[in-house]
Amino acid sequence: MSLNQFQIIKSLGEALSWFERELSWGVPAAELNHLTGRIGELYTAMFTYGQMATEVNQRGYDVVSAAGERISVKTVTSSNQVGFNHNTFEHVDRVVVLRINTEDMAIEILLDKSASEARAIMREDKAGKLIFPIYRSAAQADVVSVADLLVTKQADHKGYTIKQYENGTVHVEKDNVMQQPALPILREFAAELQIDPLNSTGSPKNTRYLGDQIIRKIVDLQYPRLEAQPVAASRRY
């Protein structure tokens, strides 16, 4: 049975909410492959206005776009490579590789090319599998390291330091060590500080939004007579 676009979007939201819930319970993202795979397929079906393949891994592809392209979808969280079946790759028209950024709960498109273009940048391993390497530096070449960014706001709470950088990124540190993932920690703080962890649409707030609100609330509590003010910008080295 095919899903319409509304059903695909709704299913994607539900899958993302369940994924976030599992992370908040302390389940490592690497153990949630069943969810990440489903999220990636639904996301691809959404942005290509397509449909899920009628069978799991049907002849090597997962989604059929509105234009009739057979798309093989791979979704990762921290893996440095993904593999494709050489024997079924001939049935694929398009390749999409996605990464779920667990800090901001964002889906990043690492690769979206025709099968022939994707094949040209893959290597074949000893078992005959086609490998697409994921280089962190290449995938995030357009993202400035926070080491080069200004800290615009920060607050201390229960031995943790919450920092917000000029690009909006929020990190949580303890004893100068960055805590990952930060979102479960921020949700604990939100509950203590009586901050709603959901946005106006009922979806969980991401790391940036929730972290910003928590910093502002802590500053307000520390300086109740003053408006929440950003700390003096400091460059991190």
C-alpha positions in Angstrom: 0.0 0.0 0.0 1.4 3.4 -1.0 1.6 6.4 1.3 0.6 9.9 0.4 2.9 12.8 1.2 1.0 13.7 4.4 1.4 10.1 5.6 5.1 10.1 4.8 5.7 13.3 6.6 3.7 12.2 9.6 5.5 8.8 9.7 8.9 10.7 9.5 8.0 12.9 12.4 6.9 9.8 14.5 10.1 7.9 13.6 12.3 11.0 14.6 10.4 11.4 17.9 11.0 7.7 18.7 14.7 8.0 17.7 15.1 11.0 20.1 13.3 9.1 22.8 15.6 6.1 22.5 18.7 8.5 22.7 17.3 10.2 25.8 17.1 6.7 27.4 20.8 6.3 26.8 20.6 3.9 23.8 23.6 4.5 21.5 22.7 5.8 18.1 24.7 3.0 16.5 22.3 0.5 18.0 19.3 2.1 16.3 20.0 1.1 12.7 16.4 -0.1 12.2 15.2 3.5 13.0 17.9 5.4 11.2 17.3 3.3 8.1 13.5 4.0 8.2 14.1 7.7 8.9 16.4 8.0 5.8 13.9 6.2 3.5 11.0 8.3 4.6 13.0 11.5 4.3 14.1 10.6 0.8 10.6 9.7 -0.2 9.5 13.1 1.1 11.9 15.3 -0.7 11.7 13.3 -4.0 7.8 13.2 -3.7 8.2 9.4 -4.1 7.1 6.2 -2.5 8.7 3.5 -0.4 9.7 0.3 -2.4 7.1 -2.4 -1.9 9.6 -4.8 -0.4 12.6 -4.3 1.9 15.8 -3.7 -0.2 13.8 -4.6 -3.3 16.5 -5.4 -6.0 18.9 -3.0 -4.3 16.7 0.1 -4.0 14.5 1.5 -1.2 12.5 4.4 -2.7 11.0 5.2 -6.1 10.9 9.0 -6.8 8.0 10.8 -8.5 10.1 10.7 -11.7 10.4 6.9 -11.5 14.0 6.8 -10.3 14.9 3.8 -8.2 16.8 5.2 -5.2 19.2 3.3 -2.9 19.2 5.0 0.5 21.8 4.7 3.2 21.6 6.5 6.5 24.4 6.8 9.1 25.0 8.6 12.4 28.8 8.1 13.0 30.0 5.5 10.4 32.9 6.5 8.2 31.6 4.5 5.2 28.6 2.8 3.7 28.4 -0.3 1.5 26.3 -1.2 -1.5 25.6 -4.6 -3.0 27.5 -4.9 -6.2 25.2 -7.6 -7.6 22.0 -5.4 -7.4 23.6 -2.0 -8.1 22.6 -2.2 -11.8 19.0 -1.8 -10.7 19.6 1.5 -9.0 19.2 4.9 -10.8 20.1 7.2 -8.0 22.0 7.0 -4.7 21.3 9.0 -1.5 23.5 8.9 1.6 22.2 10.7 4.7 23.5 11.4 8.1 21.4 12.1 11.2 23.1 14.8 13.3 22.2 13.6 16.8 23.2 16.9 18.4 20.7 19.1 16.5 18.5 16.2 15.3 19.0 17.3 11.8 19.2 15.2 8.6 22.2 16.0 6.4 22.5 15.0 2.8 26.0 13.7 2.2 25.4 12.3 -1.3 22.6 12.7 -3.8 23.8 11.6 -7.3 22.9 9.4 -10.2 24.1 5.8 -9.8 26.8 6.3 -12.4 28.1 9.4 -10.7 28.0 7.7 -7.3 29.7 4.6 -8.6 32.6 6.7 -9.9 33.5 7.8 -6.4 33.1 4.4 -4.8 35.7 1.7 -4.3 35.3 -2.1 -4.3 36.4 -4.0 -1.2 37.8 -7.6 -1.2 34.3 -9.0 -0.8 33.1 -7.2 -3.9 31.0 -4.7 -2.0 30.9 -1.1 -3.3 32.1 1.3 -0.6 31.3 5.0 -0.3 33.8 6.6 2.2 32.5 9.3 4.4 35.2 11.9 5.3 34.2 14.1 8.2 36.3 17.0 6.8 34.8 16.7 3.4 31.2 16.3 4.6 31.5 19.3 6.9 33.9 21.5 4.8 31.5 24.3 4.9 31.0 24.1 8.7 33.3 26.3 10.7 34.9 24.6 13.7 33.6 26.0 17.0 37.3 26.5 17.9 37.2 29.5 15.6 33.9 30.8 16.8 33.0 33.3 19.5 31.1 32.2 22.6 28.2 34.6 22.7 26.3 33.2 25.8 27.1 30.7 28.5 25.8 29.6 31.9 26.9 27.2 34.6 24.5 24.6 36.1 25.2 21.8 38.5 28.9 21.5 37.5 28.1 21.8 33.8 28.9 24.7 31.5 26.5 25.4 28.6 28.0 27.4 25.8 26.3 29.0 22.8 28.5 30.0 19.8 28.0 32.7 17.3 26.6 30.3 14.7 24.0 29.1 17.2 25.7 25.8 18.1 25.3 24.8 21.8 27.7 22.6 23.6 27.6 21.2 27.1 30.9 20.7 29.0 31.9 19.2 32.3 35.4 19.7 33.6 36.3 21.2 30.1 35.2 18.0 28.4 32.4 18.2 25.8 29.4 16.0 26.7 27.9 14.0 23.8 25.0 13.8 23.1 24.1 17.0 24.9 20.3 16.8 24.3 19.5 14.3 27.1 21.4 16.5 29.6 19.6 19.6 28.4 16.3 17.9 28.8 17.1 17.1 32.4 17.9 20.8 33.0 14.8 21.9 31.2 12.6 19.7 33.5 14.4 21.2 36.6 14.0 24.7 35.3 10.4 24.2 34.2 11.1 24.8 30.5 8.8 23.1 28.1 11.0 20.7 26.0 8.4 20.8 23.1 7.9 23.6 20.6 4.6 25.1 19.5 3.9 22.2 17.1 4.4 19.6 19.8 7.8 18.4 18.5 10.9 18.1 20.7 13.1 21.2 20.7 16.6 20.6 19.2 19.9 21.2 21.0 20.3 24.8 19.8 16.8 26.0 20.7 16.6 24.2 24.1 20.1 25.2 25.0 19.5 28.9 24.2 16.4 28.9 26.4 18.2 27.1 29.3 21.0 29.6 29.2 18.6 32.5 29.3 16.6 31.0 32.2 19.8 30.4 34.3 21.0 34.0 33.7 17.5 35.3 34.6 17.6 33.4 37.9 21.1 34.6 38.7 20.3 38.2 37.8 16.6 38.6 38.4 16.5 42.4 38.1 18.3 42.4 34.8 17.4 41.3 31.3 19.2 38.2 30.1 22.4 39.5 28.6 25.0 37.6 26.5 28.4 37.1 28.1 31.3 39.1 26.7 32.3 37.3 23.5 35.5 35.4 23.9 37.4 33.5 21.3 38.2 29.9 22.0 41.7 28.6 21.3 
